[in-house]
Amino acid sequence: MNVRHDPKIAIAATGLGHVARGIEAWAADLGKALNARGHRVILCKGGGDAVEPYERRISCWQRNAPRTRRLLKILPGRLFWRLGLGSGYDVEQTTFALALLKHLRREQVDVLHVQDPRLAMLVQRARGLGLVRTRTILAHGTEEPTSFLNKIDYLQHLAPWHLQDCREAGAWKPQWTAIPNFIDTDTFNPAGPSLREELNIPTDATVILTAAALKRQHKRIDYLIEEFGVLIRRAPSSPLYLIVAGGWERDTEELVRLGTSRLGDRVRFLVRFPRERMADLYRTANVFALCSLKEMMPIALLEATASGLPCVINRHPVLEWMAGPGGTSIDMAAPGALASALQSLVAEPGRMTELGRRARQYCIENFSRDRVVDRIVEYYRYVVADGSPEPCELRPEAARS
């Protein structure tokens, strides 16, 4: 492959460098993978330092910055809602987009790939006004309504189910695609050091791990705390421990107090835990649990399967597709359901080991880095060529897989 004829790519995430979410992990991993393969790529981030030669720090008003909070308090909410500035995240995306445009022009970027929805829309509009030549791809990971998605020219659904669901709802364009997130299965693997000694967890303990934003809504960390409490009451003498790792949210401190009061020394909360240490954290656990009822395509679930962990998930098509034969799907909305599923797994160590082995093999076959990045690069070429040639994942039969 002659890289000189490849498109110039920008990967961007407004929260990269100051927020720990799946979006930021996706952007960092994709930028790194493209650079390692010799593609012309820049990684645009809204915080931290531009450490690698391909990184660019984009000035913006970060969502939790004091000046952003002051702005939202001072100015009329209705007016700013109409302008698309109704939240700190909106302000961050808008100011990031304005600063990003000059980089896209100066570096002659062909394709911008993002998961921040407002950022995608703003740069797409800028192209329509002739301000940049860059075409924008939105990787849809934020559950935007179909009324918004219909405005996007190039859309990457993260699972075939999401593409088909939108199509059935009347939101579909022939240039949309379905390509999943990916994971580095060499970094996330079962072999290597764990953090049990550091976290003061006995070597013979059974450890349940979740990696998600520490909040009630969507991630349902309160449900996880309650269910683990039921589990240890059912087996008070068993060495069971819970690790909750994830980004800070408004109700994080309340959840930490709740978990500590209910579970005592059986729980470890790791707020803003560094992603570069997550592989060791997964190796600390025996089981991964994700309590959200619906997801677009969480990176954490891929990290867990790549690490060889059996995964307990809600009974939803996307989550079941991601976990494959290494998953146990239950009705997460039902009280006691998670506690019972975990109790059953803990009672059968051999089954846990076999499910973990299947989880990793399935992840390697379907979501490993090189397999997925090949498809992403093919889509870039399709977008730059404005719809020709047609990648295999755009053909109708691919949406049903």
C-alpha positions in Angstrom: 0.0 0.0 0.0 1.3 3.4 -1.0 0.6 5.6 2.1 1.2 8.8 0.2 -2.1 8.3 -1.7 -4.0 7.7 1.5 -6.4 10.5 2.8 -5.2 12.8 5.6 -7.2 11.9 8.7 -8.0 13.8 11.8 -9.4 11.9 14.9 -10.8 14.3 17.5 -12.4 14.1 21.0 -13.1 17.3 22.9 -12.7 15.5 26.2 -9.4 13.8 25.4 -6.8 14.8 28.0 -9.3 15.8 30.7 -12.2 13.4 30.7 -12.2 9.6 31.1 -14.9 8.1 28.9 -15.2 5.5 26.2 -15.2 8.3 23.5 -11.8 9.5 24.6 -10.4 5.9 24.8 -11.7 5.3 21.3 -10.1 8.4 19.9 -6.7 7.7 21.5 -6.7 4.1 20.4 -7.7 4.9 16.8 -5.2 7.7 16.4 -2.4 5.5 17.8 -3.4 2.6 15.5 -3.5 4.6 12.4 -0.2 6.3 13.1 1.5 2.9 13.8 0.3 1.7 10.4 1.9 4.7 8.7 -1.3 6.6 7.8 -1.3 10.4 7.7 -3.2 11.1 10.9 -3.5 13.8 13.6 -5.1 13.3 16.9 -6.9 16.4 18.2 -7.6 16.7 21.9 -9.2 19.2 24.2 -6.9 18.9 27.2 -3.6 17.6 28.4 -0.4 18.0 26.3 0.4 17.1 22.7 2.9 14.4 23.7 3.2 12.5 20.4 4.2 14.1 17.1 0.8 13.4 15.6 -1.1 14.9 18.5 -2.6 18.5 18.5 -4.0 20.3 21.6 -7.1 22.3 20.5 -8.0 25.2 22.7 -11.6 25.1 24.1 -13.7 25.9 27.0 -13.7 22.6 28.9 -17.1 21.5 30.2 -16.3 21.7 33.9 -14.0 24.8 33.7 -15.0 27.7 36.0 -15.5 30.1 33.1 -17.8 27.6 31.4 -20.0 27.2 34.5 -20.1 31.0 34.9 -21.2 31.4 31.3 -24.0 28.9 31.7 -25.2 30.7 34.9 -25.1 34.3 33.5 -26.6 33.9 30.1 -30.2 33.1 29.3 -30.7 29.4 29.1 -33.4 29.4 26.4 -31.3 31.6 24.1 -28.2 29.4 24.6 -30.3 26.2 24.2 -31.4 27.5 20.8 -27.8 28.2 19.9 -26.8 24.7 20.9 -25.0 25.8 24.1 -27.4 24.4 26.7 -24.7 22.5 28.7 -21.1 22.5 29.5 -20.5 19.7 27.0 -22.2 21.8 24.3 -19.9 24.8 25.1 -16.9 22.5 25.0 -17.8 21.1 21.6 -18.7 24.5 20.0 -15.5 26.2 21.2 -13.4 23.2 20.2 -15.0 23.2 16.7 -14.2 26.9 16.1 -10.5 26.3 17.0 -10.4 23.1 15.1 -11.3 24.6 11.7 -8.0 26.4 11.3 -6.1 23.1 11.9 -8.3 21.3 9.4 -7.5 24.0 6.8 -3.8 24.3 7.6 -3.1 20.6 7.6 -5.4 19.9 4.6 -7.4 17.2 6.3 -9.6 15.1 4.1 -11.6 13.3 6.8 -12.5 14.2 10.3 -13.6 11.2 12.5 -15.4 11.9 15.8 -17.8 10.6 18.3 -18.8 14.1 19.7 -22.1 14.7 17.9 -22.3 18.5 18.0 -18.7 18.7 16.8 -19.5 16.5 13.8 -22.5 18.7 12.9 -20.5 22.0 13.2 -17.7 20.8 11.0 -20.1 19.3 8.5 -21.8 22.7 8.3 -18.5 24.5 7.9 -17.8 22.3 4.8 -21.2 23.2 3.4 -20.2 26.9 3.7 -16.9 26.3 2.0 -14.8 27.0 5.1 -13.1 23.6 5.0 -12.8 20.8 2.5 -12.9 18.2 5.2 -15.7 15.6 5.2 -16.9 14.4 8.7 -17.7 11.0 9.9 -19.7 10.6 13.1 -19.2 7.4 15.0 -22.5 7.2 16.8 -21.8 6.4 20.4 -24.0 8.9 22.2 -27.6 7.8 21.6 -28.6 10.8 19.5 -32.2 10.9 18.3 -33.0 9.9 14.7 -34.0 13.5 14.0 -30.4 14.5 14.6 -28.8 11.5 12.8 -30.8 12.2 9.6 -28.7 15.4 9.3 -25.4 13.6 9.3 -23.9 12.7 5.8 -21.5 10.0 6.9 -22.4 8.0 9.9 -20.7 5.0 11.5 -23.0 2.9 13.6 -21.1 0.9 16.1 -23.2 -2.3 15.8 -25.3 -3.7 13.0 -28.3 -3.7 15.3 -28.1 0.1 15.6 -28.0 0.5 11.9 -31.0 -1.8 11.4 -32.9 -0.1 14.2 -32.4 3.3 12.7 -33.4 2.0 9.3 -36.7 0.6 10.6 -37.3 4.0 12.2 -36.9 5.7 8.9 -33.4 7.1 9.5 -31.0 5.8 6.9 -28.7 6.9 4.1 -26.9 4.6 1.7 -23.5 6.0 2.7 -24.0 5.1 6.3 -22.1 2.0 7.7 -21.8 -0.3 10.7 -18.2 -0.8 11.9 -17.6 -1.8 15.6 -15.1 -0.4 18.1 -11.9 -2.4 18.4 -9.5 -3.3 21.2 -5.8 -4.1 21.3 -5.9 -7.7 22.4 -2.1 -7.7 22.9 -2.4 -5.1 25.7 -5.6 -6.4 27.1 -4.9 -10.1 27.8 -5.1 -12.5 30.8 -1.3 -12.9 31.2 0.5 -10.4 33.3 0.5 -8.6 36.7 -2.6 -7.8 38.7 -3.3 -5.2 41.4 -4.5 -7.4 44.2 -1.6 -6.6 46.5 -1.9 -2.9 45.8 -5.6 -2.9 46.5 -5.3 -5.1 49.6 -7.4 -7.9 48.1 -6.6 -11.5 49.1 -5.2 -13.7 46.4 -7.9 -16.3 47.0 -10.8 -13.8 46.7 -13.3 -13.7 43.9 -13.4 -10.2 42.4 -16.3 -8.7 40.5 -15.3 -5.7 38.4 -17.2 -3.0 36.6 -15.6 -0.1 34.6 -18.1 2.6 33.9 -18.9 6.2 34.7 -19.7 6.3 38.4 -23.4 7.4 38.2 -26.9 6.1 38.8 -28.4 7.0 35.5 -27.5 4.7 32.6 -24.6 2.9 34.3 -26.7 2.0 37.3 -23.9 1.8 39.8 -26.5 2.0 42.6 -28.0 -1.2 41.3 -24.6 -2.9 41.3 -24.0 -1.9 44.9 -27.4 -3.2 46.0 -26.9 -6.5 44.1 -23.4 -7.1 45.4 -24.8 -6.5 48.9 -27.4 -9.2 48.4 -24.6 -11.5 47.1 -22.4 -11.2 50.2 -25.3 -11.6 52.5 -26.1 -14.9 50.8 -22.5 -16.0 51.2 -21.1 -14.1 54.2 -18.0 -16.3 54.6 -17.0 -16.3 50.9 -14.1 -13.9 50.0 -16.0 -11.8 47.6 -14.8 -8.3 46.5 -16.2 -5.6 44.2 -14.1 -3.0 42.3 -15.9 0.0 40.7 -13.6 1.9 38.4 -14.6 4.9 36.2 -14.9 8.6 35.6 -16.2 11.1 38.0 -19.9 12.3 37.7 -22.1 14.6 39.8 -23.4 11.7 41.9 -20.1 9.9 42.2 -19.4 11.0 45.8 -22.9 10.0 46.9 -22.4 6.6 45.3 -19.0 6.1 47.0 -20.6 6.9 50.4 -23.5 4.5 49.7 -21.2 1.7 48.6 -18.8 2.2 51.5 -21.7 2.2 54.1 -23.3 -0.9 52.5 -20.3 -3.0 51.6 -17.5 -1.8 53.9 -14.1 -3.3 53.1 -15.6 -5.5 50.4 -15.6 -2.6 47.8 -12.9 -0.6 46.1 -13.8 2.6 44.3 -11.2 3.8 41.7 -12.3 7.2 40.5 -10.5 8.5 37.4 -8.3 5.4 37.3 -5.6 5.8 34.7 -6.4 3.9 31.5 -2.8 2.9 31.0 -3.2 0.7 34.1 -6.6 -0.8 33.2 -5.1 -4.0 31.7 -3.6 -4.8 35.1 -7.0 -4.0 36.7 -8.9 -6.4 34.5 -6.4 -9.1 35.4 -7.2 -8.4 39.1 -10.8 -9.6 38.5 -12.6 -12.9 38.0 -15.9 -11.6 36.5 -16.9 -8.4 34.7 -20.4 -7.0 35.2 -22.0 -4.2 33.2 -25.3 -3.0 34.7 -26.5 -0.6 32.0 -29.7 -1.8 30.2 -28.6 -0.5 26.8 -25.3 0.6 25.2 -24.1 1.8 21.9 -20.8 -0.2 22.1 -18.9 0.2 25.4 -15.1 0.0 25.1 -15.0 -1.5 28.7 -16.9 -4.6 27.6 -14.3 -5.2 24.8 -11.5 -4.7 27.3 -13.1 -7.2 29.6 -13.6 -9.9 27.0 -10.1 -9.4 25.6 -8.8 -9.9 29.1 -10.5 -13.2 29.3 -13.2 -12.3 31.8 -16.7 -13.9 31.8 -19.2 -11.0 31.4 -22.6 -10.6 33.0 -24.7 -8.2 30.9 -28.3 -7.1 30.3 -30.3 -9.1 27.8 -29.9 -6.7 24.9 -28.9 -7.6 21.3 -25.8 -5.3 21.2 -24.4 -6.4 24.5 -25.1 -10.1 23.7 -23.4 -9.6 20.3 -20.3 -8.0 22.0 -19.9 -10.6 24.7 -20.6 -13.6 22.5 -20.1 -17.0 24.0 -18.3 -15.5 27.0 -21.4 -13.6 28.2 -24.2 -14.4 30.6 -27.2 -12.2 29.8 -29.9 -11.5 32.3 -32.7 -9.1 33.0 -30.7 -6.4 34.8 -33.8 -4.5 35.6 -35.0 -7.3 37.9 -34.1 -7.0 41.6 -31.9 -10.0 42.6 -31.1 -11.0 39.1 -27.5 -9.9 39.1 -26.8 -11.3 42.6 -28.2 -14.7 41.4 -26.1 -14.7 38.2 -22.9 -13.9 40.1 -23.7 -16.5 42.8 -24.1 -19.1 40.1 -20.8 -18.2 38.4 -18.8 -18.0 41.7 -20.1 -21.5 42.6 -18.6 -22.9 39.4 -14.9 -21.8 39.0 -14.4 -24.1 36.0 -17.4 -22.5 34.2 -16.0 -19.1 34.9 -12.6 -20.1 33.4 -14.2 -21.6 30.3 -16.5 -18.6 29.7 -13.4 -16.3 30.0 -11.5 -18.3 27.4 -14.5 -18.2 25.0 -14.8 -14.4 25.6 -11.2 -13.7 24.6 -11.3 -16.0 21.6 -14.5 -14.4 20.3 -13.1 -10.9 20.9 -9.9 -11.7 18.9 -12.0 -13.0 16.0 -14.4 -10.1 15.8 -13.0 -7.0 17.5 -9.2 -7.1 17.4 -7.5 -3.9 16.3 -6.2 -4.9 12.8 -9.5 -6.5 11.7 -11.5 -3.5 12.5 -9.0 -0.8 11.5 -8.8 -2.3 8.0 -12.6 -1.7 7.6 -12.3 1.9 9.0 -9.6 2.7 6.5 -11.7 1.3 3.7 -14.5 3.6 4.8 -12.2 6.6 4.8 -11.4 6.0 1.1 -15.1 5.6 0.3 -15.9 8.9 2.0 -13.1 10.8 0.3 -14.2 9.3 -3.1 -17.7 10.5 -2.2 -19.3 7.1 -2.3 -17.1 5.0 -4.6 -16.1 2.2 -4.5 -18.6 0.7 -2.1 -17.1 -1.0 1.0 -18.5 -4.4 1.8 -20.0 -3.2 5.1 -22.2 -0.8 3.3 -24.0 -3.4 1.3 -27.5 -4.3 2.5 -26.6 -7.8 3.6 -24.0 -6.5 6.0 -26.5 -4.6 8.1 -28.2 -7.9 8.9 -25.1 -9.7 10.2 
